[in-house]
Amino acid sequence: MTLNISAIKKDFPIFERSIRDGRKLIYLDSGATSQKPNVVIDAEGDFYRFRNAAVHRGAHQLAEEATDAYEGARAIVAHFLHADVDEIVFTKSATESLNLLCYAIGSAPLGNIFHLQAGDRIVVTEMEHHANLVPWQQLAKRTGCELVWFDVDSNGRLDLSNIDSLINDRTKIVALTHQSNVLGTINPLSEISKRTHEVGGLLVLDACQSVPHMAVDVTGLDIDFLAFSGHKALGPTGVGVLWGRSELLGQLPPFLFGGSMIETVTMTDSTWAPAPRKFEAGVPNMAQAVGLGAALQYLTKIGLDNIHEHEISLTGDLIAGLQDISHLKIFGPTDLHSRGGVVSFAVDGIHPHDLGQYLDSQGIAVRTGHHCAWPLNRKLGVAATTRASVYLYNEKSDIDALINGVIAAKNYFGVKA
């Protein structure tokens, strides 16, 4: 199915504005955050206008309606991921979701299935975003666990040649990104999942760059936990999701303590409500969750397979166009096998920040920097790159504008052809 981009763009009010001396906005930074359609803006605003009350806390009509809206959003997320509704935990971000896991696992007492001890192993990859690296680093330091990782090969893919020795019988946790936010690589989960579960480990998936762009079925991936952020999936900022298998959430200790997450309280002790409520202390991000529900319904209506197909087509055009530019290097796979719509590159003689500023002067928004992945940048031998990321509201003319913008930047900075 070919997406009707002109119709889609009409759903996003930000594309009605102009920037930089009246230029059309060309937004190629959805890997950082996505733009928001009217249905999401309206859903969040309408919650505040008509149903604002603390969820799970009142018997009056507004509280009932607010709770119904909030729990309705949870049901939408569950359906979107093919999960059970009680397996969906709302957080403020994917970063908080991953930190929740690390902190809760690190707090697990002796005898709990999550309890870690010195000598246990945590496995990550060299391509992780800091959000899925630093928390595991800190957990390893607190518990005495060994932190090891899969290397990235010269093609921007994981080197699985030593998978059996890396994921060994001491391995308790394997945490990796589904799709790299720098390289665009979609990682091979089946082999990693099989080996992780052979040794009795748990597999944690950072799905921030995949859930908004392709169909994700948690029951079919054979994983144990998954995190994603709402703001990258057309939803509001301030809301994230942690999915976990129900039997695992039941045994995972709480992350935060306070109201709404308790079952009973005395002056000396407390017991916890069942998951997911035991992980949602305090008044949650209610309007943001409702907005996320509207965003996922919008994506479902268009179709995740259609979106992915559209993005891959644009990515192929982008890679081909960049490869025709001399003295330009693409980081990550240059074929379309197991890859998403994120392309990072560098031009000899132009600092990525300078290139980004020049493109911005032409109305083209891209990301420049290390993309919260310092270890990967060191492996690539660069301090920073320029990154373009596409989404459902991008079109071929956006890609053409970026290609022409890079060529014009070379001329502007006097870089050889």
C-alpha positions as CSV (number, residue, x, y, z in Angstrom):
1,M,0.0,0.0,0.0
2,T,1.3,3.5,-0.9
3,L,0.9,6.0,1.8
4,N,-0.9,9.2,1.0
5,I,1.7,11.6,2.4
6,S,-0.1,14.8,1.6
7,A,-3.1,13.6,3.5
8,I,-1.0,12.4,6.4
9,K,0.9,15.7,6.6
10,K,-2.4,17.5,7.0
11,D,-2.9,15.6,10.3
12,F,0.3,17.2,11.7
13,P,-0.2,20.9,12.4
14,I,3.6,21.5,12.7
15,F,3.9,21.0,8.9
16,E,1.7,24.1,8.3
17,R,4.4,26.4,9.6
18,S,7.5,27.6,7.9
19,I,11.0,28.1,9.2
20,R,14.2,29.9,8.3
21,D,12.9,32.8,6.2
22,G,9.8,31.1,5.0
23,R,11.2,27.7,4.1
24,K,9.2,24.5,4.1
25,L,9.9,22.3,7.2
26,I,11.7,19.1,6.2
27,Y,11.8,17.0,9.3
28,L,14.3,14.2,9.3
29,D,14.8,13.8,13.0
30,S,12.1,11.4,14.1
31,G,14.7,9.1,15.6
32,A,15.0,11.8,18.3
33,T,11.3,12.6,18.7
34,S,8.3,12.3,16.3
35,Q,5.9,15.0,15.4
36,K,2.3,14.8,16.8
37,P,-0.9,14.5,14.9
38,N,-4.0,16.4,15.8
39,V,-5.7,13.3,17.3
40,V,-2.9,13.1,19.9
41,I,-2.9,16.8,20.7
42,D,-6.7,16.7,21.0
43,A,-6.8,13.5,23.1
44,E,-4.4,15.0,25.6
45,G,-6.1,18.4,25.7
46,D,-9.6,16.9,26.0
47,F,-8.5,14.8,29.0
48,Y,-7.6,18.1,30.8
49,R,-10.6,19.9,29.5
50,F,-13.3,17.3,30.3
51,R,-12.0,14.4,32.4
52,N,-9.2,15.7,34.6
53,A,-9.1,13.9,37.9
54,A,-6.8,11.6,39.8
55,V,-7.1,8.0,38.5
56,H,-7.8,5.1,40.8
57,R,-8.5,7.5,43.7
58,G,-12.0,8.8,43.7
59,A,-15.6,7.6,43.5
60,H,-17.0,10.7,41.8
61,Q,-17.8,10.8,38.0
62,L,-14.7,12.6,36.9
63,A,-12.4,10.1,38.7
64,E,-14.3,7.2,37.1
65,E,-14.0,8.8,33.6
66,A,-10.3,9.6,34.1
67,T,-9.6,6.0,35.3
68,D,-11.6,4.6,32.3
69,A,-9.6,6.7,29.9
70,Y,-6.2,5.8,31.5
71,E,-7.0,2.1,31.7
72,G,-8.4,2.3,28.2
73,A,-5.0,3.6,27.0
74,R,-3.3,0.6,28.7
75,A,-5.6,-1.7,26.8
76,I,-4.7,0.0,23.5
77,V,-1.0,-0.4,24.3
78,A,-1.5,-4.1,25.2
79,H,-3.4,-4.7,21.9
80,F,-0.7,-2.9,19.9
81,L,2.0,-5.2,21.4
82,H,-0.1,-8.3,21.4
83,A,0.2,-8.5,25.2
84,D,-2.0,-9.0,28.2
85,V,-3.3,-5.7,29.6
86,D,-1.8,-6.4,33.1
87,E,1.6,-6.7,31.5
88,I,1.7,-3.0,30.5
89,V,3.4,-0.7,33.0
90,F,3.3,3.1,32.3
91,T,6.4,5.1,33.1
92,K,7.6,8.5,32.2
93,S,10.0,7.3,29.5
94,A,11.8,4.3,28.1
95,T,14.8,5.4,30.1
96,E,12.8,5.2,33.3
97,S,11.4,1.8,32.2
98,L,15.0,0.4,31.8
99,N,16.1,2.0,35.1
100,L,13.0,0.5,36.8
101,L,14.2,-2.9,35.7
102,C,17.8,-2.4,36.8
103,Y,16.8,-0.9,40.2
104,A,14.2,-3.5,40.9
105,I,16.5,-6.4,39.9
106,G,19.2,-5.0,42.0
107,S,16.8,-4.8,45.0
108,A,15.7,-8.4,44.6
109,P,16.3,-10.3,47.9
110,L,18.1,-13.7,48.2
111,G,15.7,-16.4,47.0
112,N,14.0,-14.2,44.4
113,I,14.5,-15.3,40.8
114,F,16.0,-11.8,40.0
115,H,18.6,-11.9,42.8
116,L,22.1,-11.2,41.4
117,Q,25.4,-12.0,43.0
118,A,29.1,-11.4,42.3
119,G,30.2,-13.4,39.3
120,D,26.9,-13.4,37.5
121,R,27.0,-12.0,34.0
122,I,25.1,-9.2,32.2
123,V,25.5,-9.0,28.4
124,V,24.8,-5.9,26.3
125,T,26.0,-4.8,22.9
126,E,28.5,-2.2,21.6
127,M,25.7,-0.4,19.8
128,E,23.5,0.5,22.8
129,H,22.0,3.9,23.5
130,H,23.2,5.1,26.9
131,A,19.8,4.4,28.3
132,N,20.3,0.7,27.8
133,L,24.0,0.7,28.8
134,V,24.6,3.0,31.7
135,P,21.9,1.4,34.0
136,W,23.3,-2.1,33.4
137,Q,26.8,-0.7,34.0
138,Q,25.7,0.7,37.4
139,L,23.8,-2.5,38.3
140,A,26.9,-4.6,37.6
141,K,29.0,-2.3,39.8
142,R,26.5,-2.5,42.7
143,T,26.2,-6.3,42.5
144,G,29.6,-7.4,41.5
145,C,28.3,-8.8,38.2
146,E,30.5,-9.0,35.1
147,L,29.5,-6.8,32.2
148,V,30.4,-8.1,28.8
149,W,29.1,-7.2,25.3
150,F,28.7,-8.2,21.6
151,D,31.0,-6.3,19.3
152,V,29.8,-4.5,16.2
153,D,31.5,-5.6,13.0
154,S,32.6,-3.5,10.0
155,N,29.2,-3.7,8.4
156,G,27.4,-2.3,11.4
157,R,26.0,-5.6,12.5
158,L,26.5,-7.6,15.7
159,D,29.2,-10.2,15.7
160,L,27.6,-13.4,17.0
161,S,30.5,-15.7,16.3
162,N,31.2,-16.0,20.1
163,I,27.6,-16.1,21.2
164,D,28.0,-19.4,23.1
165,S,30.9,-18.2,25.2
166,L,29.5,-14.7,25.7
167,I,26.1,-15.9,26.8
168,N,27.3,-18.6,29.2
169,D,25.8,-20.5,32.2
170,R,26.6,-17.5,34.4
171,T,24.5,-15.1,32.3
172,K,21.5,-13.7,34.0
173,I,20.5,-10.8,31.8
174,V,21.0,-10.0,28.1
175,A,19.9,-6.5,27.2
176,L,20.0,-5.1,23.6
177,T,18.5,-2.7,21.2
178,H,16.0,-4.0,18.7
179,Q,17.1,-1.4,16.2
180,S,20.2,0.8,16.5
181,N,19.5,4.5,16.8
182,V,22.8,5.2,15.0
183,L,23.3,2.4,12.5
184,G,19.7,1.5,11.7
185,T,20.6,-2.1,12.2
186,I,17.8,-4.4,13.2
187,N,19.3,-7.1,15.4
188,P,18.7,-10.9,15.0
189,L,16.7,-11.7,18.1
190,S,15.9,-15.4,17.5
191,E,19.4,-16.7,17.9
192,I,20.2,-14.4,20.9
193,S,16.9,-15.3,22.5
194,K,17.4,-19.0,22.0
195,R,20.8,-18.9,23.6
196,T,19.7,-16.6,26.5
197,H,16.9,-18.9,27.5
198,E,19.1,-22.0,27.1
199,V,21.2,-20.8,29.9
200,G,18.2,-19.6,32.0
201,G,18.8,-15.8,31.4
202,L,16.4,-13.0,30.8
203,L,16.2,-11.0,27.5
204,V,15.5,-7.3,27.8
205,L,14.7,-5.4,24.6
206,D,15.1,-1.6,24.0
207,A,12.4,-1.2,21.3
208,C,12.4,2.6,21.1
209,Q,13.4,2.6,17.4
210,S,11.3,-0.4,16.4
211,V,7.9,-0.2,18.0
212,P,7.0,3.1,16.3
213,H,8.1,1.8,12.9
214,M,7.2,-1.8,12.5
215,A,4.8,-4.4,13.8
216,V,6.1,-5.8,17.1
217,D,4.5,-8.9,18.7
218,V,6.0,-9.5,22.1
219,T,4.5,-13.0,22.2
220,G,6.3,-14.0,19.0
221,L,9.7,-12.4,19.8
222,D,10.4,-14.8,22.7
223,I,11.7,-12.0,24.9
224,D,11.0,-11.2,28.6
225,F,10.9,-7.4,28.9
226,L,10.5,-4.6,26.4
227,A,10.7,-0.8,26.8
228,F,9.7,2.0,24.4
229,S,8.9,5.7,24.6
230,G,5.7,7.4,23.6
231,H,7.3,10.5,22.1
232,K,9.0,8.6,19.4
233,A,5.7,6.9,18.4
234,L,3.7,10.1,17.7
235,G,2.7,10.3,21.3
236,P,3.3,12.9,24.0
237,T,6.5,13.4,25.9
238,G,6.5,12.2,29.5
239,V,5.1,8.7,28.9
240,G,6.9,5.4,28.4
241,V,6.0,1.7,28.5
242,L,7.6,-1.3,30.2
243,W,6.2,-4.6,29.1
244,G,7.1,-7.8,31.0
245,R,5.8,-11.3,31.1
246,S,3.2,-11.4,33.8
247,E,4.9,-14.2,35.8
248,L,8.1,-12.1,35.9
249,L,6.3,-8.8,36.8
250,G,4.7,-10.7,39.7
251,Q,8.1,-11.5,41.2
252,L,9.9,-8.3,40.4
253,P,10.2,-5.9,43.4
254,P,8.7,-2.4,43.2
255,F,10.7,0.5,41.9
256,L,9.1,3.4,43.7
257,F,7.0,3.5,46.8
258,G,3.9,5.6,47.7
259,G,0.3,5.9,46.9
260,S,-1.7,3.7,44.5
261,M,0.9,0.9,44.5
262,I,0.1,-0.6,47.9
263,E,-2.3,-3.4,49.0
264,T,-2.1,-2.8,52.8
265,V,-0.1,-0.4,55.0
266,T,0.6,-0.5,58.7
267,M,3.0,1.7,60.6
268,T,5.7,-0.9,60.3
269,D,5.1,-2.7,57.0
270,S,3.4,-2.7,53.6
271,T,2.3,-5.1,50.9
272,W,2.1,-4.4,47.3
273,A,-0.8,-4.3,44.8
274,P,-0.5,-6.7,41.8
275,A,1.4,-5.7,38.7
276,P,1.1,-3.3,36.9
277,R,-0.1,-1.0,39.7
278,K,2.8,-1.9,42.1
279,F,5.1,-0.2,39.6
280,E,3.0,3.0,39.2
281,A,3.4,4.8,42.5
282,G,1.7,8.2,42.7
283,V,-0.6,9.9,40.3
284,P,0.6,8.8,36.9
285,N,1.0,10.7,33.6
286,M,-2.7,10.3,32.8
287,A,-3.2,12.7,29.9
288,Q,0.0,11.6,28.4
289,A,-1.0,7.9,28.5
290,V,-4.3,8.8,26.9
291,G,-2.4,10.7,24.2
292,L,-0.2,7.7,23.6
293,G,-3.3,5.5,23.2
294,A,-4.5,7.9,20.5
295,A,-1.1,7.8,18.8
296,L,-1.0,4.0,18.6
297,Q,-4.6,3.9,17.2
298,Y,-3.5,6.3,14.6
299,L,-0.5,4.2,13.7
300,T,-2.7,1.0,13.6
301,K,-5.1,2.7,11.3
302,I,-2.4,3.5,8.8
303,G,-0.8,0.1,9.3
304,L,2.7,-0.7,10.7
305,D,3.6,-2.9,7.8
306,N,2.7,0.0,5.4
307,I,4.8,2.4,7.4
308,H,7.8,0.1,7.5
309,E,7.6,-0.5,3.8
310,H,7.3,3.2,3.1
311,E,10.3,4.0,5.3
312,I,12.5,1.3,3.8
313,S,11.7,2.7,0.3
314,L,12.8,6.1,1.5
315,T,15.9,4.7,3.2
316,G,17.0,3.0,0.0
317,D,16.7,6.3,-1.9
318,L,18.6,8.0,0.8
319,I,21.5,5.5,0.9
320,A,21.7,5.5,-2.9
321,G,21.8,9.3,-3.0
322,L,24.5,9.6,-0.3
323,Q,26.6,6.9,-1.9
324,D,26.8,9.1,-5.0
325,I,28.4,11.9,-3.0
326,S,32.2,11.8,-2.9
327,H,34.1,11.9,0.4
328,L,31.0,10.8,2.3
329,K,30.9,7.8,4.5
330,I,27.8,6.0,5.7
331,F,27.9,4.2,9.1
332,G,25.9,1.0,9.3
333,P,24.5,-1.4,6.7
334,T,24.2,0.0,3.2
335,D,21.8,-2.8,2.1
336,L,18.2,-2.9,3.2
337,H,18.3,-6.3,4.9
338,S,17.3,-6.1,8.5
339,R,17.6,-2.4,8.7
340,G,15.3,0.5,9.6
341,G,15.0,4.2,8.5
342,V,18.0,5.7,10.3
343,V,21.1,6.6,8.3
344,S,24.2,8.2,9.9
345,F,27.0,9.6,7.8
346,A,29.9,12.0,7.8
347,V,31.5,14.2,5.1
348,D,35.2,14.7,5.0
349,G,36.2,18.3,5.7
350,I,32.8,19.3,7.3
351,H,32.1,18.8,11.0
352,P,28.8,17.2,11.5
353,H,27.6,20.1,13.6
354,D,28.5,22.5,10.8
355,L,26.7,20.3,8.3
356,G,23.6,20.2,10.5
357,Q,23.6,24.0,10.9
358,Y,23.9,24.4,7.1
359,L,21.0,22.0,6.5
360,D,19.0,23.8,9.1
361,S,19.5,27.0,7.2
362,Q,17.8,25.2,4.3
363,G,14.8,24.1,6.4
364,I,16.1,20.6,6.9
365,A,16.1,19.2,10.4
366,V,18.6,16.4,11.1
367,R,20.4,15.2,14.2
368,T,24.1,15.8,14.8
369,G,26.3,14.5,17.6
370,H,27.1,11.2,19.2
371,H,23.4,10.2,19.5
372,C,23.8,9.1,23.1
373,A,26.1,6.2,22.0
374,W,29.6,7.2,22.9
375,P,31.1,3.7,22.9
376,L,29.7,3.0,19.4
377,N,31.1,6.3,18.1
378,R,34.5,5.3,19.5
379,K,34.2,2.0,17.7
380,L,33.4,3.8,14.5
381,G,36.3,6.1,14.9
382,V,34.3,9.3,15.0
383,A,33.3,11.9,17.6
384,A,30.0,12.6,15.9
385,T,27.9,12.0,12.8
386,T,25.0,13.5,11.0
387,R,21.9,11.4,11.2
388,A,18.7,11.4,9.1
389,S,15.7,9.4,10.3
390,V,12.5,9.0,8.3
391,Y,8.9,8.4,9.4
392,L,5.4,8.0,7.9
393,Y,5.1,11.8,7.1
394,N,8.3,11.9,5.0
395,E,8.3,11.7,1.2
396,K,10.8,11.4,-1.7
397,S,11.1,15.1,-2.0
398,D,12.5,15.3,1.6
399,I,15.2,12.8,0.6
400,D,16.0,14.8,-2.5
401,A,16.2,18.0,-0.5
402,L,18.7,16.4,2.0
403,I,20.9,15.0,-0.8
404,N,21.0,18.4,-2.5
405,G,21.6,20.1,0.8
406,V,24.6,18.0,1.5
407,I,26.0,18.7,-2.0
408,A,25.4,22.4,-1.5
409,A,27.1,22.3,1.9
410,K,30.2,20.8,0.3
411,N,30.3,23.8,-2.0
412,Y,29.6,26.3,0.8
413,F,32.4,25.0,2.9
414,G,34.8,24.6,-0.1
415,V,35.1,20.9,0.2
416,K,36.5,19.2,-2.9
417,A,34.0,17.5,-5.2
